[in-house]
Amino acid sequence: MSGKRAQREARCARHRRWARQSSAIGRLVLLVGAAVLVAGCSPDFLLKSDKLPPDVADPAITRTPQGAVAAYNGLYEQFRRAFGGNDFGVETSVVAIGGLLGDELQVGGQIPGSSSTPSSSSPVSVDTRSMLEGTENFTTLSAYSKLQRVRGQASQAIGLLTRYAPEQRALIGHAYVFQAYSEIFLAELFCSGIPLSTLDFDGDYTLRPGSSTEDVYAHALALLDTALTLAGDSVRVVNLARVAQARAHLGLGQLAEAAAVAALVPDDYVYAVSYNSGAGSSVQNFAYFTPVSPWALSVSDLEGVNGMDYRTSGDPRVAATRYSNQAGQISYHPDKYAGDGGSPIVLASGLEARLIEAEAALAANDASWLAKLNALRTDGTFSTRPNASDSARTDTLWNAGTGGVAGLAPLDDPGAAGARVDILFRERAFWLFLTGHRQADLRRLVRYYGRQESQVYPSGAYSESGASYGSDVTIPIPVEESVSNPRFTGCISREP
């Protein structure tokens, strides 16, 4: 056997072993699709035959300019599922699972006056912050798997576009941004110790040990640097990368660096991820429900003592409507998202950039922090959602110049340092409500502002049954990772 043939056979054998393993990253390799099959490897490890399954496309179809663009489109589809989609359960997207772990959402469908013990189902374990490392949990596995798939599919799209459509530099840059955002979300939601295993285009997979939270953010920043070199004059991609950079710096506690990047993003920039309305559509958002049954989740109010008064504040940015079904089960649905599941969800915006600047100013004892917050509240430019007229547009630049939130009075300076921090994070909670930011904010309050977990996260009694909130502030890496990745040894830390 020649040396090249031996190397090919060895590589294919590794893929056979990998494909047999049932894990989050193992499924990543299988679900990336036709582009994952390594050149020269027979698919007989799937079917005991050289023929492809009837529902699997020939990998050759992606190896054209059109196929490369199709791979990019598939990446966008996977990203929107991971970010805010209603895909095999509303509680497995970044927006939903982050809302449950924080104080924005609770498991819905409650019966008034019920004293039954809360279900031990996966979403409740997230809601109660009681997730044991090393145990199976469908909710957290699904969220983790989706984000790792985004990373894998981004790698494939980047490789295909680079080889077969190199003139599509903005799309390549965009793919790098999606890859970076998936890593930012992993760093915000999960424990320290996230494996950044790679699936190289037209090559092999490389298993990685767990990376610290700081290293994951740093890797995302490196990806974003590459994105900016490729984006060229694509304003939407450049500004998306800049907001992502600012967000990663924020996660690292690098406020000055975050503000410097955020300052480059214009006020009217809004990037929203699109979704489809109605049953049977390709991807609805996490807020999809039907009048026959209550929403599976519910907007919280003063959850666990420490939670924000989302429902009772009277603030239009976080308004929610009460629904009930024939059994008397109730849930509170956010007014900012239509029940048909078709509302876009804002991923990045000039509004977010201004909030980052305000936080950096406060940390630097710059009095402009309050003026920055009040400008958002009073000038009518800033909105918590894209224009309704743009709701059918996909993957584009959204204009927030109209439809701003009206009637918000300016804030007064409370004087005390702690109270100022409270005001700033309350404004972030209300402006960025249910857009996947709150969990990261709660972690930062503990990590960088000296707050106790019991002062920040929902605590105390969970329900009338006597159940209580746990102490988890991060999600453990799913146990399936350790099954398929011998280099992964568990969370480095479960702390913020």
C-alpha positions as CSV (number, residue, x, y, z in Angstrom):
1,M,0.0,0.0,0.0
2,S,1.4,3.4,-1.0
3,G,2.1,6.0,1.6
4,K,-0.7,8.3,0.3
5,R,-3.2,5.5,0.2
6,A,-2.2,4.4,3.8
7,Q,-2.7,8.0,5.0
8,R,-6.1,8.2,3.3
9,E,-7.2,4.9,4.8
10,A,-6.1,6.0,8.2
11,R,-8.0,9.2,7.9
12,C,-11.1,7.4,6.7
13,A,-10.9,5.0,9.6
14,R,-10.8,7.9,12.0
15,H,-13.9,9.3,10.4
16,R,-15.7,5.9,10.7
17,R,-15.0,5.8,14.4
18,W,-16.0,9.4,14.8
19,A,-19.3,8.9,12.9
20,R,-20.3,6.0,15.2
21,Q,-20.1,8.1,18.3
22,S,-23.3,9.7,19.6
23,S,-22.3,13.1,20.9
24,A,-22.8,16.8,20.3
25,I,-19.6,17.3,18.3
26,G,-20.0,13.9,16.7
27,R,-23.4,15.0,15.4
28,L,-21.8,18.2,14.2
29,V,-19.6,16.2,11.8
30,L,-22.6,14.2,10.5
31,L,-25.0,17.1,10.2
32,V,-22.7,19.5,8.4
33,G,-23.8,17.5,5.4
34,A,-22.3,16.6,2.1
35,A,-19.4,19.0,2.5
36,V,-18.1,17.1,5.5
37,L,-17.3,13.9,3.6
38,V,-13.5,14.0,3.2
39,A,-12.3,13.7,-0.4
40,G,-11.3,10.1,-1.2
41,C,-13.2,8.5,1.7
42,S,-15.9,6.0,0.8
43,P,-19.3,6.5,2.5
44,D,-19.5,2.7,3.2
45,F,-19.1,3.3,6.9
46,L,-22.6,4.7,6.8
47,L,-24.3,2.2,4.6
48,K,-21.9,-0.7,4.1
49,S,-22.0,0.5,0.4
50,D,-20.4,3.0,-1.8
51,K,-23.7,4.5,-2.6
52,L,-24.9,7.6,-0.8
53,P,-28.1,7.5,1.2
54,P,-31.1,8.8,-0.8
55,D,-31.5,11.9,1.4
56,V,-27.8,12.8,1.3
57,A,-26.6,15.0,-1.6
58,D,-23.5,14.2,-3.5
59,P,-20.6,16.3,-2.0
60,A,-19.6,17.3,-5.5
61,I,-22.6,19.6,-5.8
62,T,-21.1,22.0,-3.3
63,R,-17.8,22.3,-5.1
64,T,-19.0,25.0,-7.5
65,P,-19.5,28.7,-7.0
66,Q,-23.3,28.1,-6.6
67,G,-22.7,25.3,-4.2
68,A,-20.4,27.4,-2.1
69,V,-23.0,30.2,-1.8
70,A,-25.6,27.5,-0.9
71,A,-23.3,26.3,1.9
72,Y,-23.2,29.9,3.2
73,N,-27.0,30.0,3.0
74,G,-27.1,26.8,5.0
75,L,-24.9,28.4,7.6
76,Y,-27.3,31.3,8.0
77,E,-30.1,28.8,8.4
78,Q,-28.3,27.0,11.2
79,F,-27.3,30.2,12.9
80,R,-30.8,31.5,13.1
81,R,-31.9,28.1,14.6
82,A,-29.2,28.4,17.2
83,F,-29.7,32.0,18.0
84,G,-33.5,32.3,18.4
85,G,-35.3,29.5,16.6
86,N,-38.2,27.3,17.6
87,D,-36.5,24.1,16.6
88,F,-37.6,20.9,18.5
89,G,-38.6,22.9,21.5
90,V,-38.6,26.6,22.1
91,E,-36.2,26.4,25.1
92,T,-33.1,25.3,23.2
93,S,-32.1,28.6,21.4
94,V,-29.6,31.1,22.8
95,V,-32.3,33.6,23.5
96,A,-34.6,31.2,25.3
97,I,-32.1,29.2,27.3
98,G,-30.3,32.4,28.4
99,G,-33.7,33.8,29.4
100,L,-34.4,30.8,31.5
101,L,-31.0,30.7,33.2
102,G,-31.3,34.4,34.0
103,D,-34.4,36.3,35.0
104,E,-36.3,37.0,31.8
105,L,-38.2,33.7,31.3
106,Q,-39.7,30.9,33.3
107,V,-41.2,27.6,32.2
108,G,-44.7,28.5,31.2
109,G,-48.1,26.8,31.3
110,Q,-48.6,27.2,35.1
111,I,-52.0,26.7,36.7
112,P,-52.8,29.5,39.2
113,G,-52.7,28.3,42.8
114,S,-51.0,25.0,41.8
115,S,-48.7,23.5,44.4
116,S,-47.5,20.6,42.4
117,T,-43.8,19.8,42.4
118,P,-42.0,21.4,39.4
119,S,-41.2,18.9,36.6
120,S,-37.7,17.5,36.6
121,S,-37.6,18.0,32.8
122,S,-34.6,19.7,31.3
123,P,-36.0,23.2,30.9
124,V,-37.0,23.3,34.5
125,S,-33.4,22.3,35.6
126,V,-32.2,25.3,33.6
127,D,-34.9,27.6,35.1
128,T,-34.1,26.5,38.6
129,R,-30.3,26.7,38.0
130,S,-29.9,23.0,39.0
131,M,-27.9,21.4,36.3
132,L,-25.6,18.6,37.4
133,E,-22.4,18.1,35.5
134,G,-22.1,14.6,34.0
135,T,-25.9,14.0,33.6
136,E,-27.9,14.0,30.4
137,N,-29.9,17.1,29.7
138,F,-31.7,17.5,26.3
139,T,-32.1,21.2,26.6
140,T,-28.5,22.1,27.3
141,L,-27.3,19.4,24.8
142,S,-29.4,20.9,22.1
143,A,-28.2,24.4,22.7
144,Y,-24.6,23.3,22.8
145,S,-24.9,21.1,19.7
146,K,-26.5,23.9,17.6
147,L,-23.7,26.3,18.4
148,Q,-21.0,23.8,17.7
149,R,-22.8,23.0,14.4
150,V,-22.6,26.7,13.5
151,R,-18.9,26.6,14.1
152,G,-18.5,23.5,11.9
153,Q,-20.7,24.7,9.1
154,A,-19.0,28.1,9.1
155,S,-15.7,26.3,8.6
156,Q,-17.1,24.4,5.6
157,A,-18.7,27.5,4.1
158,I,-15.5,29.5,4.5
159,G,-13.5,26.8,2.8
160,L,-15.9,26.4,-0.1
161,L,-16.3,30.1,-0.7
162,T,-12.5,30.7,-0.5
163,R,-11.9,28.0,-3.1
164,Y,-14.9,28.2,-5.5
165,A,-16.2,31.8,-5.0
166,P,-13.2,33.9,-3.8
167,E,-14.8,37.0,-5.1
168,Q,-17.5,36.7,-2.5
169,R,-15.3,38.2,0.2
170,A,-18.2,39.8,2.1
171,L,-19.9,36.4,2.4
172,I,-16.6,34.9,3.7
173,G,-16.3,37.7,6.2
174,H,-19.9,37.2,7.2
175,A,-19.3,33.5,7.8
176,Y,-16.4,34.3,10.1
177,V,-18.7,36.6,12.1
178,F,-21.3,33.8,12.5
179,Q,-18.5,31.5,13.7
180,A,-17.3,34.2,16.2
181,Y,-20.8,34.8,17.5
182,S,-21.3,31.1,18.1
183,E,-18.2,31.1,20.3
184,I,-19.3,34.3,22.1
185,F,-22.6,32.6,22.9
186,L,-20.8,29.4,24.1
187,A,-18.6,31.6,26.4
188,E,-21.6,33.5,27.8
189,L,-23.8,30.4,28.5
190,F,-21.5,27.5,29.3
191,C,-18.9,26.8,32.0
192,S,-15.2,27.5,31.5
193,G,-13.7,24.6,29.6
194,I,-15.4,24.7,26.1
195,P,-13.6,22.5,23.5
196,L,-13.1,24.4,20.3
197,S,-12.6,21.3,18.2
198,T,-12.3,22.0,14.5
199,L,-13.6,20.4,11.3
200,D,-11.2,21.5,8.6
201,F,-12.5,22.0,5.1
202,D,-11.3,19.2,2.8
203,G,-9.1,17.9,5.6
204,D,-9.7,16.3,9.0
205,Y,-11.2,17.0,12.4
206,T,-9.1,18.0,15.3
207,L,-10.3,17.3,18.9
208,R,-9.4,20.0,21.4
209,P,-9.3,20.1,25.2
210,G,-11.5,22.6,27.0
211,S,-10.6,26.2,26.6
212,S,-11.1,28.7,29.3
213,T,-13.9,31.3,29.0
214,E,-11.2,34.0,28.4
215,D,-9.6,31.9,25.7
216,V,-12.9,31.4,23.9
217,Y,-13.5,35.1,23.8
218,A,-10.0,35.7,22.6
219,H,-10.5,33.2,19.8
220,A,-13.7,34.9,18.8
221,L,-11.9,38.2,18.6
222,A,-9.3,36.7,16.3
223,L,-12.0,35.4,14.0
224,L,-13.6,38.9,14.0
225,D,-10.3,40.5,13.0
226,T,-10.2,38.2,10.0
227,A,-13.8,39.0,9.2
228,L,-13.0,42.7,9.1
229,T,-10.2,42.2,6.7
230,L,-12.5,40.4,4.3
231,A,-15.7,42.5,4.7
232,G,-14.4,45.4,2.7
233,D,-17.1,47.9,2.0
234,S,-20.0,45.8,3.2
235,V,-21.3,48.1,5.9
236,R,-23.6,45.6,7.4
237,V,-20.9,43.0,7.9
238,V,-18.3,45.5,9.2
239,N,-20.7,46.9,11.8
240,L,-21.9,43.4,12.8
241,A,-18.3,42.4,13.4
242,R,-17.6,45.6,15.4
243,V,-20.6,45.0,17.7
244,A,-19.5,41.4,18.2
245,Q,-15.9,42.6,19.0
246,A,-17.3,45.1,21.5
247,R,-19.4,42.3,23.1
248,A,-16.4,40.0,23.4
249,H,-14.3,42.7,25.0
250,L,-17.2,43.3,27.4
251,G,-17.1,39.7,28.3
252,L,-13.4,40.0,29.1
253,G,-14.0,43.0,31.3
254,Q,-12.1,45.2,28.7
255,L,-14.5,48.2,28.8
256,A,-12.2,50.7,27.2
257,E,-11.5,48.4,24.3
258,A,-15.2,47.6,24.0
259,A,-16.2,51.3,23.9
260,A,-13.5,52.1,21.3
261,V,-14.9,49.6,18.9
262,A,-18.5,50.4,19.7
263,A,-17.9,54.1,18.9
264,L,-17.5,53.2,15.3
265,V,-21.0,51.8,15.0
266,P,-23.6,54.3,13.8
267,D,-26.8,55.0,15.9
268,D,-29.2,53.7,13.2
269,Y,-27.4,50.4,12.6
270,V,-29.6,47.3,13.4
271,Y,-28.8,43.8,12.3
272,A,-31.8,41.5,12.8
273,V,-32.0,37.7,12.3
274,S,-35.2,36.8,10.3
275,Y,-37.7,34.1,11.1
276,N,-40.8,32.6,9.3
277,S,-44.3,32.9,10.5
278,G,-46.9,30.2,10.9
279,A,-47.0,26.4,11.5
280,G,-44.9,24.4,9.1
281,S,-42.6,27.2,8.2
282,S,-38.9,26.5,8.1
283,V,-37.8,28.3,11.2
284,Q,-40.1,30.2,13.5
285,N,-38.6,32.1,16.4
286,F,-38.7,31.0,20.0
287,A,-41.8,33.1,20.8
288,Y,-44.1,31.0,18.5
289,F,-47.4,29.8,20.0
290,T,-51.0,29.0,19.1
291,P,-54.1,30.1,21.0
292,V,-55.0,26.5,21.6
293,S,-52.3,26.1,24.2
294,P,-50.2,28.6,26.2
295,W,-46.7,29.5,25.3
296,A,-44.2,27.0,26.6
297,L,-42.3,29.7,28.3
298,S,-43.5,32.8,30.2
299,V,-42.1,36.3,30.8
300,S,-40.9,36.5,34.4
301,D,-41.6,39.2,36.9
302,L,-39.5,39.7,40.0
303,E,-38.3,36.1,39.6
304,G,-36.6,34.7,42.7
305,V,-36.5,38.0,44.5
306,N,-33.7,39.5,42.4
307,G,-35.4,39.4,39.0
308,M,-36.4,42.5,37.1
309,D,-40.0,43.7,37.2
310,Y,-40.5,43.0,33.6
311,R,-44.3,42.6,33.6
312,T,-45.2,45.1,36.3
313,S,-42.9,47.9,35.5
314,G,-45.2,49.4,32.9
315,D,-42.2,49.9,30.6
316,P,-43.1,49.5,26.9
317,R,-39.8,47.9,26.2
318,V,-40.7,44.8,28.1
319,A,-44.5,44.7,27.9
320,A,-46.1,41.2,28.0
321,T,-49.7,40.0,27.5
322,R,-51.3,37.3,29.6
323,Y,-52.8,34.3,27.9
324,S,-54.7,31.3,29.2
325,N,-56.1,28.1,27.8
326,Q,-59.2,26.1,28.6
327,A,-57.4,24.3,31.5
328,G,-56.6,27.7,33.1
329,Q,-52.9,27.4,32.4
330,I,-51.4,30.9,31.9
331,S,-48.3,32.3,30.3
332,Y,-47.1,35.9,29.6
333,H,-46.0,36.5,26.0
334,P,-43.6,39.3,25.1
335,D,-45.4,42.0,23.1
336,K,-42.2,42.7,21.1
337,Y,-42.6,39.4,19.3
338,A,-45.6,38.2,17.3
339,G,-47.1,34.9,18.3
340,D,-46.8,33.6,14.7
341,G,-43.1,33.2,15.2
342,G,-42.2,35.5,12.3
343,S,-40.7,38.5,14.2
344,P,-37.1,39.2,13.6
345,I,-34.7,39.2,16.6
346,V,-32.1,41.9,16.9
347,L,-28.6,40.5,17.1
348,A,-26.6,43.7,17.0
349,S,-27.3,47.4,16.9
350,G,-26.2,51.0,17.4
351,L,-28.3,50.9,20.5
352,E,-26.2,48.1,21.9
353,A,-23.1,50.1,21.0
354,R,-24.3,53.1,22.9
355,L,-25.1,51.0,26.0
356,I,-21.5,49.7,25.8
357,E,-20.1,53.2,25.6
358,A,-22.3,54.2,28.6
359,E,-21.0,51.3,30.7
360,A,-17.4,52.2,29.9
361,A,-18.0,55.8,30.7
362,L,-19.4,54.8,34.1
363,A,-16.4,52.6,34.9
364,A,-14.1,55.5,34.0
365,N,-16.1,57.9,36.3
366,D,-17.0,59.9,33.2
367,A,-20.3,61.8,33.9
368,S,-21.4,61.3,30.3
369,W,-22.6,57.8,31.2
370,L,-26.0,59.2,32.3
371,A,-26.3,61.5,29.3
372,K,-25.7,58.5,27.0
373,L,-28.5,56.5,28.7
374,N,-30.9,59.5,28.6
375,A,-30.2,60.1,24.9
376,L,-31.5,56.5,24.2
377,R,-34.6,57.1,26.3
378,T,-35.6,60.6,25.0
379,D,-34.8,61.3,21.4
380,G,-37.1,58.7,19.8
381,T,-34.5,57.3,17.5
382,F,-33.9,54.0,19.2
383,S,-36.2,51.1,19.1
384,T,-36.2,47.6,20.6
385,R,-37.2,46.0,17.3
386,P,-36.8,46.5,13.5
387,N,-39.5,48.3,11.5
388,A,-42.5,46.1,10.8
389,S,-42.3,47.0,7.1
390,D,-39.0,45.2,7.0
391,S,-40.1,42.0,8.6
392,A,-39.9,40.0,5.4
393,R,-36.3,40.9,4.7
394,T,-33.6,38.4,5.4
395,D,-30.0,38.9,6.6
396,T,-29.8,42.6,5.9
397,L,-29.3,46.1,7.4
398,W,-32.3,47.2,9.3
399,N,-33.3,50.9,9.8
400,A,-34.3,51.8,13.3
401,G,-34.8,55.5,12.5
402,T,-38.6,55.4,13.1
403,G,-40.8,53.7,15.6
404,G,-38.7,54.6,18.6
405,V,-39.9,54.0,22.2
406,A,-41.8,57.1,23.3
407,G,-42.6,58.4,26.8
408,L,-39.4,57.4,28.6
409,A,-38.5,60.0,31.2
410,P,-34.9,60.9,31.7
411,L,-33.1,59.2,34.5
412,D,-31.7,61.0,37.6
413,D,-28.2,60.3,39.0
414,P,-28.6,58.4,42.2
415,G,-25.1,59.4,43.3
416,A,-24.0,56.1,44.9
417,A,-21.7,53.9,42.8
418,G,-23.7,50.8,43.3
419,A,-27.0,52.4,42.5
420,R,-25.4,53.8,39.3
421,V,-24.4,50.3,38.2
422,D,-28.0,49.1,39.0
423,I,-29.4,51.7,36.7
424,L,-27.1,50.9,33.9
425,F,-27.8,47.2,34.0
426,R,-31.5,47.8,34.3
427,E,-31.4,49.8,31.2
428,R,-29.5,47.1,29.4
429,A,-32.1,44.5,30.7
430,F,-35.0,46.5,29.3
431,W,-33.4,47.7,26.0
432,L,-31.9,44.3,25.2
433,F,-34.9,42.3,26.6
434,L,-35.0,38.7,25.1
435,T,-32.2,39.2,22.6
436,G,-29.7,36.9,24.3
437,H,-27.8,39.4,26.4
438,R,-29.1,39.0,30.0
439,Q,-27.1,35.9,31.1
440,A,-23.8,37.5,30.1
441,D,-24.8,40.7,32.0
442,L,-25.6,38.7,35.2
443,R,-22.2,36.9,34.9
444,R,-20.4,40.2,34.5
445,L,-22.1,41.7,37.6
446,V,-20.6,38.8,39.6
447,R,-17.2,38.6,37.9
448,Y,-16.4,42.3,37.5
449,Y,-18.7,44.3,39.8
450,G,-18.2,42.3,43.0
451,R,-21.9,41.2,43.3
452,Q,-22.8,38.0,45.0
453,E,-24.6,35.3,42.9
454,S,-27.4,35.3,45.5
455,Q,-27.8,39.1,44.9
456,V,-27.9,38.8,41.1
457,Y,-29.6,35.5,40.0
458,P,-33.1,34.3,41.0
459,S,-32.8,32.8,44.4
460,G,-35.0,31.3,47.2
461,A,-38.3,29.5,46.6
462,Y,-39.0,28.4,43.0
463,S,-42.7,27.5,43.4
464,E,-45.5,27.0,45.9
465,S,-44.4,23.4,46.2
466,G,-41.4,24.3,48.2
467,A,-38.8,23.7,45.5
468,S,-35.9,26.1,45.5
469,Y,-33.4,27.6,43.0
470,G,-30.0,26.1,42.8
471,S,-26.7,27.8,42.7
472,D,-25.6,27.2,39.0
473,V,-24.7,30.3,37.1
474,T,-23.2,28.6,34.0
475,I,-24.3,25.5,32.1
476,P,-22.1,22.4,32.2
477,I,-20.7,21.0,29.0
478,P,-23.0,18.1,28.0
479,V,-21.9,14.7,29.1
480,E,-21.9,13.6,25.4
481,E,-18.8,15.7,24.8
482,S,-16.8,13.5,27.2
483,V,-18.0,10.3,25.4
484,S,-16.7,11.4,22.0
485,N,-13.8,13.6,22.9
486,P,-11.1,12.0,25.0
487,R,-9.3,15.3,25.4
488,F,-12.2,16.9,27.2
489,T,-12.0,16.3,31.0
490,G,-15.0,18.4,32.2
491,C,-15.6,22.0,33.2
492,I,-12.6,23.9,34.3
493,S,-14.8,26.1,36.5
494,R,-18.6,26.5,37.0
495,E,-18.0,30.0,38.3
496,P,-19.0,33.2,36.4
